[in-house]
Amino acid sequence: MSERSAPRYTLIGLGLLLLIGLLAFFLAKPAQSDNAAQPATSTAAKPANTLQSLAELDGKAPSRRQLNIQTWNTAEGARVLFVEARELPMFDLRLTFAAGSSQDGDALGLATLTNAMLNEGVAGKDVTAIAEGFEGLGADFGNGAYRDMAVASLRSLSAADKREPALKLFAEVVGKPTFPQDALARIKNQMQAGFEYQKQNPGKLAGIELFERLYGTHPYAHPSDGTAKSIPPITLEQLRAFHAKAYAAGNTVIALVGDLSRSDAQAIAAQVSAALPKGPALAKVAQPSEPKAGATHIDFASKQTHLMLAQLGIDRNDPDYAALSLGNQILGGGTFGTRLMSEVREKRGLTYGVYSVFSPMQVRGPFMINLQTRAELSEGTLKLVQDILADYLKSGPTQQELDDAKRELAGSFPLSNASNASIVGQLGAIGFYNLPLTWLEDYMQQSQALTTEQVKAALNKHLAADKMVIVTAGPSVPQKPLPPPTDKPAEQPLGVPEH
């Protein structure tokens, strides 16, 4: 249909007829889709692939992109993963370094501070000039540091006149930052302000205490941002030394997705790799020791109490990853309809939200259950959550729960590679954790083939209801009995998440 606008008729009746005609045209027009077309309004015979009812979609996963992942190593030792995607005239580049806070050593917060300083200055440019440089090219720079890794990313148009200067600036920012002294002082002040804010956030305090109890002397125990005492002494010399070893080409994975040929991708990877410091991959941290189970309370003046329960889970390469992910989705990994949400919020109105999660990392990451509730009901709510977990481990999922979880996964999984940004993130993870190139397909197939007994066995292999490390944060107040379960809780749920 033409984009030209229709003339403005003065007669209302004629205008209405035109509107009706246009509406009929659109209703009769088949949907622009690679799947089934919408049914036409005429009496003509319908195509065989026409969707007759939404019921036909039941149990059928939406189509998703098939990824042709190409991989190689640069001359300096960086691993490259590339997916050609010509749909849009742009590309995404993501560098993943084994440069997270687990590499801090005694200088807690060093990894985060180093990463934050990358785009504060390069030769001849300060932070403002760097930002204006990317913006003027229509490019976007991003960075971040976590426990396992640090990342730096670039999104740019793929046309050579935009791509080449954006890559040149990116390579300087990541490979040759100047670490200006004034910027270091400013960022340290910003981090100190954040530490002051943490003192007013019981959820944050509980989370810090939980990781200390869970990991003890392991590098995962301390916050990625460091502490109010550890940040001030960090020097420029420490930043430069950390950058030289942790941002080395041999310690990074380069992920590329977008409107690029293989030769383009090779040239980009070679350019970026050559700009980085020279050096090998850093050694992976050791596995943590089993923590001592038990509860710790942080007294905090508030109306709500934060409840956090955790134990060591799995690393990213564990063969039970698919079974535990699906099992956790049933317990508390989804939204409404999980066992925790059903029993704690929907039937009793004890919380706004409750969730459970496995966070696998290079070594064993945490399994956690997190919620907030009214202070006077906190002890009963904690006991209820513990009972739900114990019952779930004992009984395992029902067949209906497992079927529903598989259906939900099949429907949502295509989003994992629906955009270039999501694909480049997946490539970064595949490279960083040394997963098979077929990991996405393998994970989906393994999940859909699981039985209730397999999920139950995996959960009981890695979790135990009596081994939880528990941290609560809230006021010490007299406790009240929990309300009985009902389909219509008398009170609205409290415990709205704090942001």
VEXNULO-780400 format. One record per residue (C-alpha): residue in three letters; z, y, x. Coordinates in steps of 0.02 Angstrom, whole numbers, plus 50000, padded with zeros to 5 digits. Layout:
<sites>
{ALA, {Z, Y, X}}
...
</sites>
This chain:
<sites>
{MET, {50000, 50000, 50000}}
{SER, {49958, 50173, 50063}}
{GLU, {50097, 50288, 50126}}
{ARG, {50014, 50436, 50040}}
{SER, {50124, 50518, 49907}}
{ALA, {50065, 50515, 49726}}
{PRO, {50018, 50679, 49635}}
{ARG, {50151, 50759, 49526}}
{TYR, {50101, 50737, 49346}}
{THR, {50161, 50863, 49221}}
{LEU, {50165, 50744, 49075}}
{ILE, {50329, 50648, 49073}}
{GLY, {50253, 50499, 48982}}
{LEU, {50115, 50479, 49111}}
{GLY, {50242, 50491, 49253}}
{LEU, {50346, 50356, 49172}}
{LEU, {50194, 50242, 49156}}
{LEU, {50158, 50268, 49341}}
{LEU, {50336, 50224, 49388}}
{ILE, {50330, 50065, 49284}}
{GLY, {50165, 50018, 49364}}
{LEU, {50232, 50042, 49540}}
{LEU, {50387, 49941, 49499}}
{ALA, {50282, 49799, 49433}}
{PHE, {50177, 49805, 49591}}
{PHE, {50327, 49787, 49705}}
{LEU, {50403, 49648, 49600}}
{ALA, {50240, 49552, 49608}}
{LYS, {50217, 49579, 49794}}
{PRO, {50274, 49432, 49902}}
{ALA, {50419, 49463, 50019}}
{GLN, {50376, 49502, 50200}}
{SER, {50462, 49352, 50276}}
{ASP, {50422, 49205, 50387}}
{ASN, {50512, 49093, 50262}}
{ALA, {50483, 49066, 50077}}
{ALA, {50403, 49205, 49973}}
{GLN, {50486, 49275, 49818}}
{PRO, {50418, 49206, 49653}}
{ALA, {50276, 49310, 49580}}
{THR, {50286, 49381, 49405}}
{SER, {50117, 49315, 49350}}
{THR, {50087, 49147, 49265}}
{ALA, {49978, 49086, 49407}}
{ALA, {50028, 48927, 49497}}
{LYS, {50168, 48959, 49621}}
{PRO, {50151, 48911, 49805}}
{ALA, {50238, 48752, 49855}}
{ASN, {50359, 48845, 49971}}
{THR, {50416, 48970, 49840}}
{LEU, {50605, 48982, 49824}}
{GLN, {50652, 48933, 49646}}
{SER, {50840, 48949, 49658}}
{LEU, {50974, 49004, 49781}}
{ALA, {51041, 48828, 49767}}
{GLU, {50894, 48774, 49875}}
{LEU, {50974, 48865, 50021}}
{ASP, {51131, 48759, 50015}}
{GLY, {51154, 48668, 50178}}
{LYS, {51003, 48748, 50260}}
{ALA, {51031, 48857, 50412}}
{PRO, {50929, 49016, 50430}}
{SER, {50793, 49008, 50560}}
{ARG, {50837, 49077, 50731}}
{ARG, {50746, 49125, 50888}}
{GLN, {50707, 48989, 51013}}
{LEU, {50753, 49053, 51185}}
{ASN, {50647, 49012, 51336}}
{ILE, {50775, 49047, 51472}}
{GLN, {50701, 49066, 51646}}
{THR, {50815, 49064, 51797}}
{TRP, {50808, 49091, 51984}}
{ASN, {50911, 49163, 52127}}
{THR, {50878, 49324, 52221}}
{ALA, {50867, 49331, 52410}}
{GLU, {51046, 49397, 52416}}
{GLY, {51114, 49253, 52311}}
{ALA, {51128, 49329, 52137}}
{ARG, {51087, 49209, 51995}}
{VAL, {50961, 49277, 51870}}
{LEU, {50933, 49225, 51688}}
{PHE, {50785, 49301, 51596}}
{VAL, {50715, 49293, 51419}}
{GLU, {50552, 49380, 51381}}
{ALA, {50558, 49470, 51212}}
{ARG, {50409, 49580, 51172}}
{GLU, {50459, 49634, 50996}}
{LEU, {50525, 49804, 51052}}
{PRO, {50471, 49916, 51198}}
{MET, {50640, 49905, 51284}}
{PHE, {50749, 49791, 51390}}
{ASP, {50932, 49750, 51417}}
{LEU, {51006, 49718, 51588}}
{ARG, {51183, 49652, 51613}}
{LEU, {51272, 49616, 51777}}
{THR, {51425, 49503, 51765}}
{PHE, {51537, 49500, 51918}}
{ALA, {51685, 49385, 51953}}
{ALA, {51781, 49547, 51975}}
{GLY, {51910, 49546, 51836}}
{SER, {52096, 49577, 51848}}
{SER, {52126, 49398, 51903}}
{GLN, {52061, 49460, 52072}}
{ASP, {52184, 49607, 52081}}
{GLY, {52302, 49525, 52204}}
{ASP, {52459, 49632, 52222}}
{ALA, {52372, 49792, 52164}}
{LEU, {52381, 49765, 51975}}
{GLY, {52244, 49863, 51887}}
{LEU, {52132, 49875, 52041}}
{ALA, {51985, 49787, 51956}}
{THR, {51992, 49898, 51802}}
{LEU, {52009, 50057, 51905}}
{THR, {51862, 50008, 52017}}
{ASN, {51751, 49972, 51868}}
{ALA, {51799, 50134, 51781}}
{MET, {51751, 50232, 51937}}
{LEU, {51574, 50163, 51953}}
{ASN, {51488, 50302, 51857}}
{GLU, {51600, 50443, 51918}}
{GLY, {51490, 50487, 52064}}
{VAL, {51345, 50437, 52176}}
{ALA, {51264, 50531, 52320}}
{GLY, {51211, 50701, 52253}}
{LYS, {51271, 50671, 52074}}
{ASP, {51438, 50688, 51987}}
{VAL, {51489, 50604, 51825}}
{THR, {51403, 50736, 51718}}
{ALA, {51239, 50725, 51813}}
{ILE, {51243, 50535, 51800}}
{ALA, {51270, 50543, 51612}}
{GLU, {51133, 50672, 51590}}
{GLY, {51017, 50567, 51699}}
{PHE, {51033, 50415, 51587}}
{GLU, {51026, 50519, 51428}}
{GLY, {50870, 50611, 51484}}
{LEU, {50780, 50446, 51507}}
{GLY, {50837, 50376, 51339}}
{ALA, {50940, 50247, 51433}}
{ASP, {51118, 50188, 51402}}
{PHE, {51244, 50135, 51535}}
{GLY, {51396, 50028, 51495}}
{ASN, {51537, 49949, 51593}}
{GLY, {51703, 49859, 51570}}
{ALA, {51830, 49748, 51657}}
{TYR, {51929, 49600, 51588}}
{ARG, {52035, 49459, 51658}}
{ASP, {51892, 49351, 51720}}
{MET, {51750, 49472, 51743}}
{ALA, {51685, 49648, 51760}}
{VAL, {51518, 49701, 51686}}
{ALA, {51391, 49839, 51704}}
{SER, {51244, 49855, 51585}}
{LEU, {51087, 49956, 51558}}
{ARG, {50976, 49975, 51406}}
{SER, {50813, 50065, 51437}}
{LEU, {50637, 50086, 51374}}
{SER, {50520, 49966, 51462}}
{ALA, {50381, 50092, 51499}}
{ALA, {50370, 50114, 51687}}
{ASP, {50397, 50303, 51683}}
{LYS, {50567, 50276, 51599}}
{ARG, {50612, 50106, 51669}}
{GLU, {50594, 50145, 51853}}
{PRO, {50704, 50302, 51863}}
{ALA, {50834, 50221, 51748}}
{LEU, {50843, 50068, 51862}}
{LYS, {50853, 50177, 52017}}
{LEU, {51002, 50272, 51945}}
{PHE, {51084, 50111, 51883}}
{ALA, {51067, 50029, 52054}}
{GLU, {51150, 50179, 52136}}
{VAL, {51293, 50183, 52011}}
{VAL, {51334, 49998, 52026}}
{GLY, {51290, 49972, 52208}}
{LYS, {51337, 50134, 52294}}
{PRO, {51472, 50230, 52199}}
{THR, {51558, 50368, 52299}}
{PHE, {51729, 50357, 52213}}
{PRO, {51768, 50544, 52206}}
{GLN, {51951, 50587, 52236}}
{ASP, {51962, 50708, 52089}}
{ALA, {51891, 50577, 51970}}
{LEU, {52017, 50449, 52032}}
{ALA, {52160, 50568, 51994}}
{ARG, {52091, 50604, 51820}}
{ILE, {52068, 50422, 51774}}
{LYS, {52241, 50378, 51838}}
{ASN, {52313, 50514, 51725}}
{GLN, {52216, 50443, 51577}}
{MET, {52284, 50270, 51612}}
{GLN, {52462, 50336, 51626}}
{ALA, {52441, 50416, 51454}}
{GLY, {52387, 50246, 51391}}
{PHE, {52543, 50165, 51461}}
{GLU, {52650, 50294, 51372}}
{TYR, {52561, 50254, 51209}}
{GLN, {52595, 50069, 51234}}
{LYS, {52781, 50105, 51225}}
{GLN, {52756, 50158, 51044}}
{ASN, {52652, 50006, 50998}}
{PRO, {52756, 49849, 50963}}
{GLY, {52602, 49741, 50951}}
{LYS, {52546, 49793, 51124}}
{LEU, {52720, 49764, 51196}}
{ALA, {52726, 49592, 51116}}
{GLY, {52556, 49547, 51187}}
{ILE, {52606, 49597, 51364}}
{GLU, {52767, 49497, 51351}}
{LEU, {52673, 49347, 51281}}
{PHE, {52553, 49336, 51428}}
{GLU, {52697, 49353, 51551}}
{ARG, {52789, 49210, 51466}}
{LEU, {52632, 49105, 51450}}
{TYR, {52564, 49125, 51627}}
{GLY, {52716, 49162, 51735}}
{THR, {52656, 49200, 51912}}
{HIS, {52473, 49163, 51874}}
{PRO, {52348, 49309, 51889}}
{TYR, {52314, 49302, 51701}}
{ALA, {52496, 49351, 51670}}
{HIS, {52477, 49537, 51701}}
{PRO, {52379, 49660, 51593}}
{SER, {52202, 49699, 51650}}
{ASP, {52245, 49884, 51654}}
{GLY, {52393, 49856, 51771}}
{THR, {52557, 49946, 51740}}
{ALA, {52629, 50121, 51749}}
{LYS, {52703, 50076, 51919}}
{SER, {52554, 49985, 51994}}
{ILE, {52415, 50113, 51961}}
{PRO, {52479, 50270, 52055}}
{PRO, {52486, 50189, 52229}}
{ILE, {52306, 50123, 52223}}
{THR, {52200, 50213, 52354}}
{LEU, {52016, 50253, 52377}}
{GLU, {52013, 50132, 52523}}
{GLN, {52072, 49991, 52409}}
{LEU, {51936, 50035, 52282}}
{ARG, {51801, 50034, 52414}}
{ALA, {51862, 49870, 52488}}
{PHE, {51871, 49787, 52317}}
{HIS, {51696, 49849, 52273}}
{ALA, {51626, 49785, 52437}}
{LYS, {51686, 49607, 52406}}
{ALA, {51691, 49590, 52216}}
{TYR, {51528, 49682, 52175}}
{ALA, {51430, 49584, 52304}}
{ALA, {51262, 49511, 52255}}
{GLY, {51324, 49334, 52284}}
{ASN, {51466, 49365, 52160}}
{THR, {51358, 49419, 52013}}
{VAL, {51248, 49351, 51875}}
{ILE, {51099, 49458, 51822}}
{ALA, {51044, 49437, 51640}}
{LEU, {50882, 49516, 51580}}
{VAL, {50808, 49518, 51404}}
{GLY, {50664, 49619, 51336}}
{ASP, {50488, 49684, 51350}}
{LEU, {50458, 49623, 51526}}
{SER, {50345, 49498, 51612}}
{ARG, {50415, 49370, 51733}}
{SER, {50351, 49474, 51878}}
{ASP, {50433, 49630, 51805}}
{ALA, {50597, 49537, 51787}}
{GLN, {50588, 49471, 51964}}
{ALA, {50557, 49645, 52033}}
{ILE, {50702, 49718, 51934}}
{ALA, {50822, 49580, 51987}}
{ALA, {50769, 49599, 52169}}
{GLN, {50792, 49788, 52162}}
{VAL, {50965, 49778, 52086}}
{SER, {51022, 49635, 52197}}
{ALA, {50966, 49724, 52355}}
{ALA, {51064, 49879, 52305}}
{LEU, {51228, 49783, 52293}}
{PRO, {51346, 49748, 52439}}
{LYS, {51306, 49588, 52533}}
{GLY, {51428, 49445, 52514}}
{PRO, {51466, 49275, 52435}}
{ALA, {51546, 49227, 52270}}
{LEU, {51736, 49244, 52262}}
{ALA, {51843, 49089, 52241}}
{LYS, {51893, 49046, 52064}}
{VAL, {52077, 49066, 52022}}
{ALA, {52186, 48910, 52011}}
{GLN, {52233, 48827, 51848}}
{PRO, {52397, 48892, 51773}}
{SER, {52554, 48787, 51758}}
{GLU, {52622, 48734, 51590}}
{PRO, {52742, 48867, 51523}}
{LYS, {52914, 48836, 51452}}
{ALA, {52913, 48839, 51262}}
{GLY, {53032, 48957, 51174}}
{ALA, {53051, 49121, 51081}}
{THR, {53079, 49299, 51142}}
{HIS, {53118, 49449, 51031}}
{ILE, {53082, 49632, 51071}}
{ASP, {53192, 49747, 50968}}
{PHE, {53085, 49888, 50901}}
{ALA, {53121, 50012, 50762}}
{SER, {52984, 49980, 50634}}
{LYS, {52960, 49915, 50457}}
{GLN, {52858, 49767, 50514}}
{THR, {52880, 49628, 50639}}
{HIS, {52739, 49566, 50750}}
{LEU, {52733, 49378, 50770}}
{MET, {52635, 49300, 50914}}
{LEU, {52629, 49115, 50953}}
{ALA, {52532, 49042, 51098}}
{GLN, {52507, 48898, 51217}}
{LEU, {52381, 48858, 51352}}
{GLY, {52214, 48807, 51282}}
{ILE, {52054, 48761, 51375}}
{ASP, {51934, 48829, 51505}}
{ARG, {51755, 48875, 51459}}
{ASN, {51681, 48711, 51522}}
{ASP, {51796, 48594, 51425}}
{PRO, {51696, 48458, 51334}}
{ASP, {51805, 48483, 51179}}
{TYR, {51749, 48664, 51158}}
{ALA, {51643, 48631, 51003}}
{ALA, {51775, 48524, 50916}}
{LEU, {51914, 48649, 50950}}
{SER, {51808, 48797, 50894}}
{LEU, {51767, 48714, 50729}}
{GLY, {51945, 48653, 50706}}
{ASN, {52014, 48826, 50738}}
{GLN, {51891, 48901, 50615}}
{ILE, {51973, 48797, 50480}}
{LEU, {52150, 48837, 50536}}
{GLY, {52137, 49025, 50556}}
{GLY, {51978, 49075, 50645}}
{GLY, {51883, 49136, 50494}}
{THR, {51932, 49262, 50362}}
{PHE, {51984, 49210, 50188}}
{GLY, {51994, 49026, 50149}}
{THR, {52074, 48968, 50312}}
{ARG, {52236, 48871, 50301}}
{LEU, {52338, 49013, 50375}}
{MET, {52263, 49148, 50265}}
{SER, {52278, 49040, 50110}}
{GLU, {52461, 48996, 50135}}
{VAL, {52528, 49155, 50215}}
{ARG, {52430, 49294, 50130}}
{GLU, {52344, 49229, 49974}}
{LYS, {52487, 49124, 49904}}
{ARG, {52635, 49227, 49964}}
{GLY, {52574, 49401, 50008}}
{LEU, {52668, 49400, 50172}}
{THR, {52537, 49484, 50281}}
{TYR, {52377, 49582, 50277}}
{GLY, {52294, 49462, 50396}}
{VAL, {52335, 49312, 50505}}
{TYR, {52218, 49232, 50629}}
{SER, {52213, 49099, 50764}}
{VAL, {52096, 49094, 50913}}
{PHE, {52052, 48995, 51068}}
{SER, {52005, 49110, 51214}}
{PRO, {51935, 48996, 51348}}
{MET, {51909, 49076, 51519}}
{GLN, {51868, 49019, 51696}}
{VAL, {52030, 48922, 51690}}
{ARG, {52138, 48881, 51540}}
{GLY, {52143, 49027, 51422}}
{PRO, {52266, 49049, 51280}}
{PHE, {52270, 48978, 51105}}
{MET, {52353, 49111, 50997}}
{ILE, {52413, 49142, 50819}}
{ASN, {52444, 49325, 50776}}
{LEU, {52508, 49416, 50622}}
{GLN, {52624, 49553, 50558}}
{THR, {52745, 49540, 50412}}
{ARG, {52893, 49626, 50331}}
{ALA, {53040, 49629, 50450}}
{GLU, {53162, 49551, 50326}}
{LEU, {53044, 49402, 50302}}
{SER, {52996, 49377, 50484}}
{GLU, {53099, 49222, 50520}}
{GLY, {53041, 49132, 50364}}
{THR, {52860, 49181, 50398}}
{LEU, {52871, 49117, 50576}}
{LYS, {52940, 48951, 50514}}
{LEU, {52801, 48941, 50384}}
{VAL, {52666, 48969, 50515}}
{GLN, {52743, 48836, 50628}}
{ASP, {52747, 48713, 50483}}
{ILE, {52565, 48748, 50440}}
{LEU, {52512, 48714, 50619}}
{ALA, {52617, 48555, 50629}}
{ASP, {52545, 48490, 50464}}
{TYR, {52368, 48530, 50519}}
{LEU, {52389, 48437, 50682}}
{LYS, {52462, 48289, 50588}}
{SER, {52332, 48279, 50451}}
{GLY, {52178, 48357, 50529}}
{PRO, {52044, 48443, 50425}}
{THR, {51983, 48373, 50261}}
{GLN, {51802, 48323, 50243}}
{GLN, {51773, 48471, 50127}}
{GLU, {51849, 48592, 50252}}
{LEU, {51741, 48522, 50390}}
{ASP, {51583, 48529, 50284}}
{ASP, {51619, 48709, 50236}}
{ALA, {51652, 48758, 50417}}
{LYS, {51489, 48677, 50474}}
{ARG, {51394, 48768, 50337}}
{GLU, {51472, 48934, 50385}}
{LEU, {51432, 48905, 50569}}
{ALA, {51252, 48859, 50529}}
{GLY, {51235, 49020, 50431}}
{SER, {51314, 49135, 50560}}
{PHE, {51255, 49055, 50721}}
{PRO, {51081, 49135, 50718}}
{LEU, {51167, 49303, 50743}}
{SER, {51210, 49246, 50919}}
{ASN, {51030, 49277, 50970}}
{ALA, {50971, 49395, 50834}}
{SER, {50956, 49545, 50950}}
{ASN, {50918, 49577, 51133}}
{ALA, {51096, 49641, 51157}}
{SER, {51171, 49479, 51089}}
{ILE, {51053, 49373, 51193}}
{VAL, {51092, 49463, 51355}}
{GLY, {51277, 49435, 51321}}
{GLN, {51246, 49249, 51295}}
{LEU, {51144, 49239, 51455}}
{GLY, {51283, 49326, 51551}}
{ALA, {51410, 49199, 51488}}
{ILE, {51296, 49051, 51524}}
{GLY, {51271, 49110, 51701}}
{PHE, {51450, 49164, 51734}}
{TYR, {51530, 49003, 51670}}
{ASN, {51389, 48895, 51741}}
{LEU, {51344, 48821, 51572}}
{PRO, {51183, 48723, 51540}}
{LEU, {51031, 48828, 51494}}
{THR, {51025, 48728, 51332}}
{TRP, {51206, 48772, 51292}}
{LEU, {51170, 48865, 51129}}
{GLU, {51069, 48721, 51057}}
{ASP, {51193, 48592, 51125}}
{TYR, {51341, 48682, 51047}}
{MET, {51258, 48689, 50877}}
{GLN, {51208, 48505, 50880}}
{GLN, {51380, 48449, 50939}}
{SER, {51467, 48551, 50804}}
{GLN, {51360, 48485, 50663}}
{ALA, {51387, 48304, 50719}}
{LEU, {51578, 48313, 50725}}
{THR, {51686, 48204, 50613}}
{THR, {51859, 48245, 50545}}
{GLU, {51937, 48117, 50663}}
{GLN, {51851, 48193, 50814}}
{VAL, {51913, 48367, 50770}}
{LYS, {52089, 48303, 50739}}
{ALA, {52090, 48208, 50904}}
{ALA, {52032, 48361, 51002}}
{LEU, {52163, 48473, 50922}}
{ASN, {52304, 48351, 50960}}
{LYS, {52241, 48326, 51137}}
{HIS, {52259, 48511, 51177}}
{LEU, {52392, 48577, 51058}}
{ALA, {52571, 48531, 51012}}
{ALA, {52673, 48617, 50878}}
{ASP, {52832, 48606, 50982}}
{LYS, {52759, 48685, 51140}}
{MET, {52728, 48861, 51075}}
{VAL, {52778, 49015, 51172}}
{ILE, {52834, 49140, 51039}}
{VAL, {52859, 49327, 51052}}
{THR, {52914, 49437, 50908}}
{ALA, {52929, 49627, 50906}}
{GLY, {53018, 49722, 50768}}
{PRO, {53189, 49773, 50702}}
{SER, {53338, 49658, 50693}}
{VAL, {53378, 49656, 50506}}
{PRO, {53459, 49535, 50383}}
{GLN, {53333, 49404, 50327}}
{LYS, {53278, 49361, 50151}}
{PRO, {53207, 49198, 50086}}
{LEU, {53019, 49186, 50068}}
{PRO, {52942, 49204, 49896}}
{PRO, {52876, 49041, 49824}}
{PRO, {52689, 49011, 49835}}
{THR, {52587, 49069, 49687}}
{ASP, {52407, 49106, 49644}}
{LYS, {52455, 49287, 49608}}
{PRO, {52583, 49358, 49733}}
{ALA, {52701, 49483, 49652}}
{GLU, {52683, 49609, 49795}}
{GLN, {52533, 49670, 49891}}
{PRO, {52529, 49599, 50068}}
{LEU, {52602, 49707, 50204}}
{GLY, {52576, 49701, 50390}}
{VAL, {52420, 49808, 50404}}
{PRO, {52351, 49790, 50581}}
{GLU, {52390, 49938, 50693}}
{HIS, {52247, 50018, 50788}}
</sites>
